[in-house]
Amino acid sequence: MTEYIVLLPGNETEWAKADEAERARVYGKHQEFAAALAERGHKVTGGAELAQSTEARTVRRTGDSVAITDGPYAETVEQLTGYYTVQSDNLDDLLQCVGILAEGESGLEVRRCLEM
């Protein structure tokens, strides 16, 4: 099986303002996604919801100097909010399952994981 990562971008400000009903709706989509994966022979091997990007630290190296700054790497409205790692023999079907989570203009990114 090939391993893929499903990257979940999102607007952290909107999520912070979401009421319980909206949060339940979104989490319900994730349950539907997990059920579809299991039914169709894909295997979730990992994943997590990530803390707010305000907790991120960016590390850069210039020569012998290391600079650490607070906050995310990129200043954008959307940040990486979570991910899944999924093993699959059928990328086309996996992409159809990922469509369960896709909403609006924001797209989800799926990439093949390379073996180290």
Secondary structure, DSSP 8 states (H G I E B T S, - for coil): -EEEEEEEEEEHHHHHH--HHHHHHHHHHHHHHHHHHHHTT-EEEEEEE---GGG-EEEEEETTEEEEEES-SS--SEEEEEEEEEEES-HHHHHHHHTTT-BTTB--EEEE----
